[in-house]
Amino acid sequence: MTRADWVVEKGGTQMELKELVASDGGWINPRIFSDEELYRAEQRAVFGHSWLFVGHLSQLPEPGSFLRVWMGEESVLVTRDRSGALRAHLNACRHRGFQVCQEDRGHASRFQCRYHGWVYGSDGALIGVPGEDTIYYGEVDKKAWGLIPVRVEVYKGLIFGCFDNDAPALVEWLGDMAWYLDILLDRREGGTELLGPHRWRIKANWKVVAENHCGDEYHIGFAHGSNFPPDLGANRATPLPLAREIRPGLGHGLGANIYPDELAPEDWLGAAMPPYPAHVFDYLRASFDEAEKRLGRHRARISLIHGAVWPNLGMVPVFSTLRAIHPRGVNEVEMWSYCLVDRDAPPDVKAWMVSRSTTTFGPGGSFEQDDANNWSAVTRSSFGLQARKGRLNLQMGLGHEERSDRLPGELGLTASEINQRGFYRRWRQELEAAT
């Protein structure tokens, strides 16, 4: 990637990344949400290098199972081959590039391209070419023309793919964020399963959406004011719970309620908003001792509110929601929203969690409609020539970050932009590193 790939034209002069995002993340230029050249650079520097969420092991239960997913703007086929090994490949025939799989999910021992009939196994190998012995004169080197492989790794059920063979291992990529993901993924011996997804599109830049998941409890009392009052720092000294934004580093971010170690689980669970119905409360109380044994007393009493794994895996754990934020151009995203549940939870508990996730953060969800309108409005305004002359302020809590000997990462108040700054600093670093 050359210098010309990561600078953008501005009236005949060059605007460098240092003019788009402050070195401390304290301001950004709105141009980053609407510039086509930057968007193209992101496909290489961000989505071409990052570990991207592609699914969950529960969606691939046996050999022959497959998923058709997206990594950036690339269609990817995730499979279990005949031996049960997990694999991923570009979903593009090596003859003309047509998608060899047209279904979202299912079971198949092979995939045949509908254009010219080339056939691939569940391991990506080319196993059939029509006319191989006649019109190709028996000269096709099938070993050389299998589907293009994609790196794939798993973290406690979550499947990630990466196009960059030189990128660090997934666990290194996650860093301290893995410590917090365990609160969701490792509560019980049986692990988790993923239900869904719902899918819809929003006219918004992907970063506007990802940033909101990464760290924006400031908006809740205003965008969702009918449900929650604004939090303007009143929790600074509130002991029950201690609410904080947490920056684990590497562009990841989350918000959490942290309850005292001596607090009885029924008191913590009884404080949920909205309250759990009796059968859900009973399940969570009955499984708490196992979670405490697996996670430890302190971590078992941390309730995650929201979060994001860099660059585009969003979470709203308080509503059992996990979502992939897929870019569809500079000003559009396709949301894939799932419900994450304990695999061994009773069916009626899973059903309630799915219902709650859908009614709040599904395509017609009460919170999702508020957010989608705001994300679209932010993106629209960034196209204005006059708007691009200014900067957007991300300085809330800058210089007031804290450390805890019990929590990995840096901490800010609930109303803080500590995570937005970390997100955009990572964005700038990735584009700079690609030069």
N, C-alpha and C positions, 0 to 999 in steps of 0.2 A: 504494500500500500504506500503510495507516494504522498508527499506533503499536500499536493493538490486535492487528495481525497478527503482530507480532514480539515480543510479550511473552506469557508464559504464566501462567495462574492458579496460585497456590500458597496454598491455605487462605484464599482471599478477598483476598489481596494480589497485587501484580504482581511477577513475577520477570523482570528485564531481562536482556538478553544479557550484560551485564557480570558477572552472577551465574552465568552458564552457562559462559563461557570467559574465562580470565584474559587481560588485555591483552597479556601476553608469551607466552601459550599454555602456561604452566607448570602449569596444572590445568584440568580440565573437570568439569562436573556430569554424571553419568550420564544425567540426564533427556534430554539431547540425542539419545539413542539410542531413546527410546520415547515421546516426546511427540507426539501426533497433530497438535496445532496447529503445532508447529515443522516437522513433516514437510510439512504443507500449505504453510507459508511457504517451505520449501526448493524446492518445485516452481515457485514464482514467482521467488524471489530467486536461486537457484542454477541449476536446470535450465532456467529460462526466460530466463536471461541468458548462460549459458556456451557456449563451443564444445564440443560433445560428439562423441566419436568415433562414426562411423556405418559405416565400412567402408574398403575399399582398392580402388584403381583396378583391381587384378587381378581383382576380383570383377565388374567391369563392362567386359568386354573389347571390346564393340562396340555400335553404335547399337541400341536396343531392349532392352539388358540392364537388369535391375532388381534391387533389394534391398528387402525389407521389414524394417525395423529399428525400434529404439526410441530415443527421446530423452526421458529421464525416464519419464513414464507415457504419452507420446504415441507412437502408431504413425506412422511416417514411411516414405514411399516414395521411394527414391533411384533415379534412372534416368539413362540416356543417351538423349537424344531422337534424332530422325531424323538430325540433323546431327552427332551425336556429343557434343553439349554435355552437361555434367553438371548435373543438376537434382535438387531435393528438394522434396517437398510433404507436407503432412499427409495421411495415408492415411485420409481421411474424405470421403465423398460430400457435396456441398453441398446435397443434397436432405434427407436424414435423418441423415447422419453415419455410415452404415455403411461399413466398410472396403472400398474399391474393389479392393484387392488382398488375396487370401487366401493367396498362396504366398510362401515365404520368399525365393526367388531364381529367376530365369529370364530368358526373353526374350519380349517382347510389344510389339506396336505400339500397343495400346490396352488400357484397363482398363474393364470394365463392372461396375457395381454390381449385386450379386445381389438386392438388395431391390426396386428399382424400375427398374433398367435404364439409368440414366444412364451415358454413355460419355465417357471422358477419353482424350486422347492421351498419349504418353510425355513430352510437354512440360507436362502438367498442364492443358491447355486442354479445356474442355467441348466435345465435338464431336457429341454425340448425345443427344436427349431423346425417349423414346417418347411419341407423341402431341403432338409439338411444334406441328404445324399444326392439330390438331383440338381436343384438350382444353385446350391452352395458348393457342389462338387465335393462334399465331405470335408470341407476345409475350415469349418467353424471351430475355433478353439474355445469350447464351452467353459473351460476352467478360467479363461481370461475375461469372460463376459457375464459373470454373475452380477447380481444387484450390488450397488456400491454400499459397503458396510458403514455403519455408524457406531461409535463407541457407546456402550451401555453399561451402567452400574446401578446398584440398588442400595438405598439406605432404609432399612427397617420397613420394607414394603413399598416405598416410593421408588419409582423407576425414573432414571434420568438418562438422557442421551447427550452426546457431545460430538461435534464434527472435527474437533481439533485433537489429533493424536498426541500432541505435546502438552495439552492442558493438564494441570495437576489432577490427581485422583479425586473422586467425588468427596470423600470425607475431608480432604484437605481444602477443597473448594468451599464446603459448608463451614469449616472452622468452628467457632464457638456457637454458631447457630444450631449445630447438631445437638448440643446440650439442651436447648429449648425444644427442638423438634421431638426429642424423646418424651416430653411431657404429653404429647399427643399420640405418639406412635408406639410407645413402650410401656403403657400402663398395665397391660395384661399379657400373659404368656401367649395367647392366641393372636396378638397383634391387632391390626385394623383391616377394614375393607373399605372400598370406595364405591359409592352408589351414584349413578348418573352417567353422563352429565346432561344438564340443560345447556343450550347454546343459543347465543344471540349476538348481534353486532351493535356497536355504539360508535358514533362519529366522534372519536376522541383519539389523541395520540397515546400510544401504549405507556409512555412514561408518566403521563398524568394519572393514569389508572394505577400503575404499579406503585407510584409514590404514595397514593392515598392508602394503600394496604400496608405499605412499609411503615408509615408513621404519621397519622393525622387524626388524633383524637380531638384536636382543636375544633374541627368542623362539626363534631357530633351535635353539640347543643344548638347549632344554627341550622345546618342542613337537615338534621333529624330532630328538630326542637320539639316536635309534638310528642316525642318519646323520652328525650333526655334533656336535662338542663345544661347550659354551658358550664364547662370546667375551666375556670380561669386561674388555676393555681391554688384553689382552696384546699386541695389534697396535700399541700406542701408538708403539713404536719399531721395529717390524718392517719392514725395507726391502723384502722380496720376498714378496708385493707390499705396497704401501701401500694398506690398505683404509680407506675412508672413507665416511661418510654425507655427501651433498652436497645442500644446499638452494639450488636456483637462484632461488628467490623465486616469488611469485604463487601459492603453494599447491602447487607441484610439488615432487617430491622423488625422490631415487634413492640407491642405494648402488653403489660401484664398487671394483674392484681396479685399482690404478694401477701399471704396471710401468715400470722405468727405460728411458730412451730407448735406452740402449746394449744392452739385452737382446735377444738373437736371438729371432726369432719362434718357432722350434722349441722354445726353452726355455719361453717363455710358454705356448704351446699345449700343451706337454707337461705343464704344471702343472694342467690342467683337472681338476675333480672333478665327476663321475667321469671317468676318462680317455676320450679319444676313441678309437673304433676306427680302424684304420689308414686306411680309405678316407675317413673324415671328416677325420682329421688331415691327410692328403695334400691334400685339397681346400682346407682352411683355410690350409695352408702355401703352396699354389700361388697362392692369391688374396690373400695378405697384402701383397705388393708393390703391387698395385693399390689396396688399402685404404689403405696408407701414403701413396701418391701423392695420393689423394683427400682424406684426412683430416689428413695431416701426421704426422710421426714420433711426436710425443707423444700425440696423440689416438688414433692407431691402436693404441696400447698400453694403452688404457683398456678394461677389460672390465666391462660393466654387469651387476650382479647382480639388482637389482630396481628398481622405480620406479613412479611414477604421474604422469599429467598431470591436473591439476585439472579437473573434480572426480572423474571416475569411470573413467578409462582406466588400468588396471593393467598392469604388465609384470613378467615374470620372464625377462629376456633370457638368463640363464645356462642356461635350459632352453627357449629359443626361444619363449616363451609370451607372448601378448598377450591381455588380456581386458577386456571391457566389463562394468561392474558396474551392472546396471539395477535401480533401486528398484521394488519391488512392494508398497508399503505400508511402514509404519514399521518393521516387524519381518521383512521378507523381501526378498531380492534374487534376481534371475535372473542367473546367471553365463553369459556367452558367451565361451568360451575358444578362442583360435586359435593356430596355429603360424605364426610369421613366419620366412620363409626367403629366401635370395638367389634371385632369379628364375632366374639362370643356373646354379645349383648342379645337379650331376648327380642323376638320379632316386633313386639309392640313398642319397645324402646327405640329400635331402629326406625320404625314407622313414624314415631313422634319427632325424632330428630330430622328425618327427611322433610316432614311437613313444615317444621319450624325453619329449616334452612331455605326451603322454597318460598315461603311466604315473606321472608325478610330479604333474602339475597338471590332469589330466582329472577327470571326475566321480568316478571310482574311484581316482584317483591317490594314491600313498602319502603325499605331503605335503598334498594337498588335503583328505583326510579328517581329518588332524590339525587343519588350520586351520579347517575348517568347524565342527568341534565347539567349538573355542575361540570363534569368532565368535558362534555361537548362544548359548553360555553367557554371554558378556559382554552380549549383547542381553537375554537373559532376566532377568539380575540387575538391569538398569536399570529394570525395571518395579516393583521393590519400593519401597514408600513410605519405608522406613527407609534403603534404599540411596541414594535421591534426596536425602537430607539431607547426604550426604557429598560429597567431591570425589575425583577420580582424579588421581594424580600423574604429570605429564609433565615433570619437572624434570631428568632425566638429561642432564648436560652443559650445562645452562643457564648462560650466562655464560662458557663455555669455547669458543665458536665461533671458528673460525680463518678466515683468508683465504689464498688462494694467487694468485700473479701468473700462474699457468698454467691455472687452472681457474675458470670463472665460478661465482659464488655463494659461500655460506659452507660450511665443512666442520666435521664433528664426527667423533669416533671411530666405529668400526663399531657398537659398542654405544652408541648415542646416541639421544635423542628430538628431535633438532634438526628433523627433518622433520614429526613429528607436531605439534610446536608451530606450524610454518609452515602446516600443513594447517588446523588449527582456528582460527588467527588469520584465515586467508582466509575460512573459513566465517562467522566472526563479522562480518567486514568486509562480506561480501556481504549478509547479512541486515540489517545496520545501514544500508547504502547504499540498501536498498529502502524505507526509511521515508519 
